[in-house]
Amino acid sequence: VQLQASGGGLVQPGGSLRLSCAASESIFSIYVMGWYREAPGKQRELVATITSGGSTNYGDSVKDRFTIFRHGAKNTVYLQMNSLKPEDTAVYYCKAGRYSWGQGTQVTVSS
């Protein structure tokens, strides 16, 4: 499956962004999809995952601020990011299954 991530940009602290990850095929059969991020000089880390059954998991630093959800009919997974902080600045990648990664979208949180 090919993934196309979009929605990144520059936002002020406290602001919101919604990232989208569009898959090239149906996501109904993909057990888990997720978002990861990589900041300069840091390892790639988990942001959030969602299973085909709707179960979600979040990294500790984004709990209660970010929400992951999937729209099966659109073959798309979203990441709603609220109350953004400068430390959320990173390249965000979507992932489907074990091996399929999108190209990344830059999120910069700065005043």
Stockholm file with secondary structure:
# STOCKHOLM 1.0

chainA/1-111         VQLQASGGGLVQPGGSLRLSCAASESIFSIYVMGWYREAPGKQRELVATITSGGSTNYGDSVKDRFTIFRHGAKNTVYLQMNSLKPEDTAVYYCKAGRYSWGQGTQVTVSS
#=GR chainA/1-111 SS CCEEEECCEEECTTCCEEEEEEESSCCTTCSEEEEEEECTTSCCEEEEEEETTCCEEECTTTTTTEEEEEEGGGTEEEEEECSCCGGGCEEEEEEETTTEECCCEEEEECC
#=GC SS_cons         CCEEEECCEEECTTCCEEEEEEESSCCTTCSEEEEEEECTTSCCEEEEEEETTCCEEECTTTTTTEEEEEEGGGTEEEEEECSCCGGGCEEEEEEETTTEECCCEEEEECC
//
